[in-house]
Amino acid sequence: MDIVRRPETMQRITTNELAQVFIDEQVAEIREQVKDKKVLLALSGGVDSSVVAALLIKAIGKQLVCVHVNHGLMRKGESEQVIEVFRNQLDANLIYIDATDRFLDLLRDVAEPEKKRKIIGNEFIKVFDEEAGKLQGISFLAQGTIYPDILESDGVKAHHNVGGLPEDMQMELVEPIKLLYKDEVRVVGKALGLPAQMVDRQPFPGPGLGVRCLGAITRDRLHALREADAILREEFDKCGLASKVWQYFIAVPDFKSVGVKDNKRYEGWPAIIRAVNTVDAMTATIEEIPYEVLHTITNRITTEVEGINRVLLDLTPKPIGTIEWE
């Protein structure tokens, strides 16, 4: 079975069989391109970079050097999952950098959304560049570019990405999934044996929780956001909404309201639920969440998460509201 490699006409990958053909083809191409040289990959833990990592590990093993930068804005358990899957299960050559303090110190008192994004993107490049500079004999740079990235390379989606990597790295690119759409990448990931939790991971902006901790980021509010978001994801998994909703998350704004806790007045932040469905991210509709599920989520967040005393539901489609709040 031969897959014609033209984006407009190539057979789309919809089955495990087609995915295996693609994997075999890419393993051969990667080995031919890379030979005995080393490849560097910024491994975010997202679907695209994870599938590229698994493909390259299958093709060249320890010749791949993965760098995972934890900027302190990941969702609960995500960096731990990267370490478990790639270092412990796939025996990857993985460098883990916990740069939480570095990022959060730079972001202190910064409330303007675009400035936050630029700080996060620029610092990511610096951290990655510093690590790359410590390595010897790196000839290739792998990237998780997919076909929509090529189609939308006019900057429309630039604010969702962490940031481009340094142009002066002087490395040849390895982009094995650049002709695939996101749904195809997921099929390939499953065929490579990656866990469903990683392969089915919903879209997550490069600046991470930095664009959902609205306004100036504080560590206590970021912690509350991370815990509330984990509860939302857990309850969506339980009730089956996780597989029906394209993107769902919590946003926590930088203001408080009065409430009552333990028979005392209690000031806390609101947690805002956003759950949307979309085909192309250009427009989005609101997913209807059963009230029983909303009550459960509200009860858990307000009793389990320190600092949050209200739960709100965002009912705004796109347009007029964007998917992210910032």
Disulfide bonds with the S-S distance in Angstrom:
none
